[in-house]
Amino acid sequence: MAEIISLSKARKAKARTEKEATAEANRLKFGRTKGERLKDAAEKAGVEKHLDGHKRED
């Protein structure tokens, strides 16, 4: 005899796995750690400070 399953639970489980797959793809596509964001901001600030220090006054 076949196993009886609840269709609503099966639909919800399928939706949950699809949602998790989408979330994983977005994490890979857009996700950066806080450390990476802070490092990039510090590098950008250092470059801007370096360039501002070399500007000539008119």
N, C-alpha and C positions, 0 to 999 in steps of 0.2 A: 504494500500500500504506500502511496506517495505521502511525503511530508506536507502537512498543512501549514501554510504561511499566511500572515496578514498582509494584504496588498498595500494597505496604508503604511505599514511599517517598512515594507520593502521599498516603496517609493521614497519615503523619508530617508532611508539608509542610502539609496542611490543618490539622492539630492545632496546628502551630506558629503559623500565621497567626491562628487563632482565639484562641490563648493571648496573642499579642501584642496583638490587638484588645481583649481583656479587660484586659490590663495598661495599655493606653493610657487606657481608660475610668476605671480606678481612679486613675491618675495625675491625671487631670483632676478627679476627684471628691474625692480625699483629699490630693493632693500639695500641699505647701507648701515653699518653700525654707527653708533654715536661717535666712537673714536675716529672713524674714517671722516665723518662730517667735520669734526673739530680740527682734525689734521689739515683737511683741505682749506678750511677757513683761516687757519693760522698761516698756511703757506701763501694764501691770497693776500692776507694782510701784510705779510713780510715783503712780498713783491711790490705791493702798492707803496709801502713805506720806503723801500729802496728807490723806486722810481721818483717819488716825491722829493727825496733827498738830492736827486740829481737834476732837478728842474732849475732852469736859469731864470733869474728875476729880470724883468724888463724895466 
